[in-house]
Amino acid sequence: MQIEEKFTVKAPAQKVWDFVINPELIGPCIPGLEKIDILDENTYETVVKVKVGFIKVKMNTKTIIIEKNPPYHMKTVSDGRDTLKAGEVHQEMTVNIKELSDSTCEISYSANVRVTGKLATFGEKIMRSTTKKLSDQFIKNLRSKLEE
């Protein structure tokens, strides 16, 4: 499943970069985040609890930043597994930050997500709907933190 979003924030590119590259800062913007452990400057593990359809999942995920071009571009790879074995998720995501002015930038991201197990049985419509809801909440949280 391919997911793409684009939105603007009232913050300079360097401030946005410093925020999104830091798991401790961006982590609280992720809906359902319960825990984050930083392993090194490019690797972190998270525990995220979400509801997909009628199934509640608690994903243990490891994310690695595999490309960085500060303050405009990064690429990550994430692998996660539900603690109750409802499924697994593999995601490759690219994030781009584009300056629109000294105080505004556009953030775009594109993610290729592969889901297996019981979660995959929901089909793309339910997965896309859940993802859109979580993405909208993430963007709202991110704007709130960056524009305060």
C-alpha positions in Angstrom: 0.0 0.0 0.0 1.4 3.4 -1.0 0.7 6.3 1.4 1.4 10.0 0.5 0.8 13.2 2.4 1.8 16.8 1.9 1.1 19.7 4.3 2.6 23.0 5.4 3.8 24.1 8.8 4.6 27.6 10.1 8.2 26.9 11.0 11.6 27.2 9.3 13.1 24.1 7.6 16.0 23.8 10.1 13.5 23.8 13.1 11.4 21.2 11.3 14.4 19.0 10.5 15.7 19.2 14.1 12.3 18.1 15.3 11.6 15.2 12.9 15.1 13.7 13.1 14.8 13.5 16.9 12.7 10.4 18.0 12.2 11.9 21.5 10.6 15.0 20.0 8.6 13.5 17.2 7.6 10.4 19.1 4.8 12.0 21.2 3.2 13.2 17.9 2.6 9.5 16.9 -0.9 8.4 17.9 -0.8 5.4 20.2 2.9 5.7 21.0 3.5 3.9 24.4 7.3 3.7 24.4 10.4 4.8 22.5 14.0 3.5 23.0 16.8 5.2 21.1 19.5 2.7 20.2 21.8 5.1 18.4 21.5 8.3 16.3 19.9 6.4 13.4 18.0 3.6 15.1 15.1 3.5 17.5 12.5 1.0 18.7 8.9 1.9 19.5 5.8 0.3 20.9 2.6 1.7 19.4 -1.0 0.6 20.2 -3.7 1.1 17.6 -7.0 -0.3 16.6 -7.4 -1.6 13.0 -11.0 -2.6 12.3 -12.1 -4.6 15.3 -8.5 -5.8 16.2 -6.3 -3.9 18.7 -2.7 -4.3 17.9 0.4 -3.4 19.9 3.3 -3.1 17.4 6.9 -3.5 18.5 8.8 -1.7 15.7 12.4 -1.0 14.9 13.1 2.0 12.6 16.4 2.8 11.0 17.2 6.1 9.2 19.1 5.0 6.1 19.5 8.4 4.3 19.9 11.9 5.6 20.4 15.2 3.7 19.8 17.8 6.4 17.6 19.8 6.6 15.6 18.6 3.5 15.5 14.8 3.2 15.5 11.5 5.0 14.6 7.9 4.3 13.7 5.3 6.9 13.0 1.6 7.0 10.7 0.1 9.7 9.8 -3.4 10.7 7.2 -4.2 13.2 5.4 -7.2 14.8 2.2 -7.3 16.8 2.8 -8.7 20.3 -0.3 -10.9 19.9 0.8 -12.1 16.5 -2.0 -10.4 14.5 0.5 -9.4 11.9 3.7 -7.7 10.8 4.4 -4.4 9.0 7.3 -3.4 6.8 7.5 0.2 5.8 9.9 2.3 3.7 9.3 6.0 4.1 10.8 9.1 2.5 10.4 12.5 4.1 11.1 15.8 2.3 11.1 19.3 3.7 10.8 22.2 1.3 11.2 25.8 2.3 8.4 28.0 1.1 9.6 31.1 3.0 11.8 31.9 6.0 9.0 30.9 8.4 7.0 28.3 6.4 7.8 24.9 4.9 6.1 22.1 3.2 6.5 18.5 4.5 5.8 15.7 2.2 6.1 12.0 2.9 5.7 8.9 0.9 5.5 5.4 2.5 5.4 2.0 0.9 3.7 -0.2 3.6 3.4 -4.0 3.4 1.2 -5.7 6.0 1.0 -9.5 6.6 -1.0 -11.8 8.9 -4.5 -11.2 10.2 -4.1 -7.4 9.7 -3.7 -8.0 5.9 -7.1 -9.7 5.8 -8.9 -6.3 6.4 -8.1 -5.2 2.9 -6.8 -1.9 1.6 -10.0 0.1 2.2 -10.0 -0.4 6.0 -6.2 -0.2 6.2 -6.2 3.1 4.2 -9.0 4.5 6.3 -7.2 3.7 9.6 -3.9 5.1 8.2 -5.6 8.3 7.1 -7.1 8.8 10.5 -3.8 8.2 12.2 -2.0 10.4 9.7 -4.4 13.3 10.2 -3.9 13.1 14.0 -0.1 12.9 13.6 -0.1 16.1 11.4 -2.3 17.9 13.9 0.1 16.9 16.7 3.2 17.9 14.7 1.8 21.3 13.8 0.9 21.9 17.4 4.4 21.2 18.6 6.2 23.1 15.8 4.0 26.2 15.7 3.8 26.8 19.4 
